[in-house]
Amino acid sequence: MGSHTEFILSPITEILKDVVSASAGIGSGIETYPLCDYVMQSAFLKTTGFQEQKMKCITWELATIDFDYRRALLGNDDNLGECSSYTDKNKIYKRLMIQIKKHDPSFDLASDIDRKAILKETLAFIKSVFENTNLAIWAQSNFSWFLNQKHLIKPEHFLHQDGKGRPNLFENVLQDKYEVLYNHRNRIAHNTHSYQQNLPTLKALINDDHKYENYFLYFSILLLIDKIFRALYLKYLDAIEDIIR
């Protein structure tokens, strides 16, 4: 096992559990509502940062075994940035898929990875970890909206193949939702709210994407990505078992 394997396989769920625990016991009266944005932003940045580091660790572990990919990685052939954008994550996903199939030609994504189970576990966790907590009470309308969206994310929205049979992490519908998440990550990380108006314009409110500006949806997407990469990385470890033995 590589030096980063334990971290790669560690679930992002622990961060969300810690955030819920940290915000418990302080009451949920109106005087505590200003805490909501601070806590949510902190949790969001922790989860995005955790995932960015995990993506980088995956690329290094792949490059440790495959010297051709090591040359590509060190030469920045994939032009990976902070591994935060969808484009970066999709490139790493494709590289991981190539490595799995290289060492295990029998690997079949459709039969070896249960998309329905991954999605069901993701949504069930978000509901169970936040339900009846301060965070759900503080952001009650957003949480209620999230729970009522039964088909917000579908199994066919991820681990997708385009018309030419090329693998993609997300289908276009989920890519659009991730773009909203990514833009919010950049606003917080670079503190662009400090010089921008706090209230959205009427044009922004009319935009259909505005409804996706929801932390519970953000956490769901990040958790979904985490589950996908952990499942695939386990397949990768099985595939290279003879090499690392």
C-alpha positions in Angstrom: 0.0 0.0 0.0 1.2 3.5 -0.8 1.9 6.1 1.8 -1.3 8.0 1.0 -3.6 5.0 0.8 -5.1 5.5 4.3 -5.9 9.1 3.6 -7.4 8.3 0.2 -9.7 5.7 1.7 -10.7 7.9 4.7 -14.3 9.1 4.2 -15.2 12.8 4.0 -18.2 12.0 6.2 -16.0 12.4 9.3 -15.7 16.1 8.6 -19.4 16.6 8.5 -19.9 14.6 11.6 -17.4 16.8 13.4 -19.1 20.0 12.3 -22.5 18.8 13.5 -21.0 17.8 16.9 -19.2 21.2 17.2 -22.4 23.1 16.6 -24.4 21.1 19.1 -25.2 22.3 22.6 -25.2 26.0 21.8 -29.0 26.3 21.4 -30.9 27.2 18.3 -32.6 30.4 19.3 -32.7 33.4 16.9 -29.6 34.8 18.6 -27.6 31.9 17.2 -28.6 32.3 13.6 -25.7 34.5 12.6 -23.4 31.5 13.3 -25.0 29.6 10.4 -23.0 31.1 7.6 -19.7 30.9 9.5 -20.2 27.3 10.4 -21.4 26.3 6.9 -18.6 28.1 5.2 -16.0 26.5 7.5 -17.4 23.0 6.9 -17.6 23.6 3.1 -14.0 24.8 2.8 -12.8 21.9 5.0 -14.6 19.4 2.7 -13.4 21.0 -0.5 -9.9 21.2 0.8 -9.9 17.7 2.0 -11.0 16.5 -1.4 -8.5 18.6 -3.3 -5.7 17.0 -1.3 -7.1 13.5 -1.8 -7.2 14.1 -5.6 -3.5 15.1 -5.5 -2.6 12.0 -3.5 -4.4 9.7 -5.9 -2.4 11.1 -8.9 0.9 10.6 -7.0 0.0 7.0 -6.0 -0.8 6.3 -9.7 2.4 7.8 -10.8 4.4 5.8 -8.2 3.4 2.6 -10.1 3.1 3.8 -13.7 6.3 5.5 -14.9 4.6 6.8 -18.1 2.0 8.6 -16.0 4.6 9.9 -13.7 6.3 11.6 -16.7 2.9 13.0 -17.7 2.2 14.2 -14.2 5.6 15.8 -13.6 5.4 17.4 -17.1 1.9 18.7 -16.2 0.5 17.2 -19.3 -3.0 17.2 -17.8 -2.7 20.8 -16.6 -4.0 20.0 -13.2 -4.5 23.0 -11.0 -5.7 22.8 -7.4 -7.7 19.6 -8.3 -10.8 21.5 -7.3 -12.6 22.2 -10.7 -14.7 19.6 -12.4 -12.3 19.5 -15.2 -9.4 18.5 -12.9 -11.5 15.9 -11.1 -12.7 14.4 -14.4 -9.1 14.1 -15.7 -8.0 12.3 -12.6 -11.1 10.0 -12.8 -10.1 9.1 -16.4 -6.5 8.4 -15.4 -7.7 6.2 -12.6 -10.0 4.3 -14.9 -7.2 3.7 -17.4 -5.0 2.3 -14.6 -7.7 0.0 -13.4 -8.4 -1.4 -16.8 -4.6 -1.6 -17.6 -4.1 -4.0 -14.7 -7.5 -5.6 -14.7 -8.9 -5.9 -18.3 -12.0 -7.6 -16.9 -13.1 -4.6 -14.9 -16.5 -3.4 -16.0 -17.8 -0.1 -14.5 -21.5 -0.9 -15.0 -21.3 -4.2 -13.0 -18.4 -3.6 -10.6 -19.6 -0.2 -9.2 -23.2 0.1 -7.9 -24.2 3.6 -8.7 -27.7 3.3 -7.1 -26.2 2.1 -3.8 -23.6 4.9 -3.8 -26.3 7.5 -4.4 -28.7 6.0 -1.9 -26.0 5.9 0.8 -24.9 9.5 0.0 -28.4 11.0 0.3 -29.3 8.9 3.4 -26.2 10.1 5.2 -26.8 13.8 4.5 -30.3 13.5 5.8 -29.4 11.5 8.9 -26.4 13.6 9.9 -28.1 17.0 9.6 -31.7 16.2 10.5 -32.8 17.8 13.8 -29.4 19.6 14.2 -28.7 23.2 14.6 -27.4 23.4 11.0 -30.7 22.1 9.7 -32.7 24.4 11.9 -30.6 27.5 11.0 -31.0 26.7 7.3 -34.5 25.1 7.5 -35.8 26.3 4.2 -32.7 25.0 2.3 -32.8 21.7 4.1 -36.5 21.2 3.5 -36.0 22.0 -0.2 -33.1 19.6 -0.4 -35.1 16.8 1.2 -38.1 17.3 -1.1 -36.0 17.1 -4.3 -36.4 13.3 -5.0 -34.7 13.4 -8.4 -32.1 16.1 -7.9 -29.3 13.6 -8.5 -29.9 10.4 -10.4 -27.7 7.4 -10.9 -27.4 8.1 -14.6 -25.9 11.6 -13.8 -22.6 10.2 -12.8 -20.0 7.6 -14.0 -21.3 8.5 -17.4 -20.1 7.6 -20.9 -20.5 10.0 -23.7 -21.8 9.1 -27.2 -18.3 7.9 -28.2 -18.0 5.6 -25.2 -15.5 7.9 -23.4 -15.8 7.9 -19.5 -16.9 11.0 -17.7 -17.3 11.5 -13.9 -20.5 13.5 -14.3 -23.2 13.9 -17.0 -24.0 17.5 -18.1 -26.8 17.9 -15.5 -24.6 17.2 -12.6 -21.7 19.1 -14.1 -23.8 22.2 -14.0 -24.6 21.7 -10.3 -20.9 21.2 -9.6 -20.1 24.4 -11.4 -22.4 26.3 -8.9 -20.5 24.6 -6.1 -17.1 25.4 -7.6 -18.0 29.1 -8.1 -19.1 29.3 -4.4 -15.9 27.6 -3.3 -13.9 30.3 -5.2 -16.0 33.1 -3.7 -15.3 32.0 -0.2 -11.7 30.9 -0.7 -10.8 34.3 -2.3 -13.2 36.3 -0.1 -14.8 38.0 -3.1 -17.9 38.8 -1.0 -15.8 41.4 0.7 -16.1 43.8 -2.2 -19.3 42.4 -3.8 -22.9 43.1 -2.8 -24.2 40.6 -0.4 -27.7 40.3 -2.0 -28.1 38.6 -5.3 -29.5 40.6 -8.2 -33.0 40.0 -9.6 -31.3 38.5 -12.7 -29.5 36.0 -10.5 -32.6 35.1 -8.6 -34.4 34.4 -11.9 -31.6 32.2 -13.1 -32.5 28.5 -12.5 -29.1 27.7 -11.1 -29.7 30.0 -8.1 -31.8 27.3 -6.4 -28.8 25.0 -6.4 -26.9 27.4 -4.1 -27.6 25.1 -1.2 -25.0 23.7 1.2 -26.8 20.4 1.6 -26.6 19.9 -2.1 -22.9 20.9 -2.1 -22.1 18.4 0.6 -24.1 15.7 -1.2 -22.1 16.3 -4.4 -18.7 16.3 -2.5 -19.7 13.1 -0.7 -20.8 11.5 -3.9 -17.4 12.2 -5.5 -15.6 10.9 -2.4 -17.6 7.7 -2.5 -16.9 7.2 -6.2 -13.1 7.7 -5.9 -12.9 5.6 -2.8 -14.7 2.7 -4.5 -12.6 3.0 -7.7 -9.4 3.3 -5.7 -10.2 0.0 -3.9 -10.7 -1.6 -7.4 -7.3 -0.1 -8.3 -5.6 -1.6 -5.3 -7.1 -5.0 -6.1 -5.9 -4.7 -9.7 -2.3 -3.9 -8.7 -2.2 -6.4 -5.8 0.5 -8.5 -7.4 2.7 -5.5 -8.1 2.6 -4.1 -4.5 2.9 -7.4 -2.8 
